């Protein structure tokens, strides 16, 4: 796996996360930086997953990562609901599909 593929994957997932955040109303610079950092972390986790364990079970991995991310957001601030959990989990699964196409 080359650094170029990881960089392209990060740009794709970063654009997805920042774009989704912008559509959901998180239009501040700090939110964009936090979402880009989250995209970088997810890209690095995915590169480890696809480089070491292969393609099997990636949907379950990203589904669980999305649920954990939603739970962490709920622990930080009140008001997390079914809609927020579903959107965060869907964002992670779509990002996993992008990463599977680019990295895997």
Beta strands, then each sheet from edge to edge (+ up, - down):
end
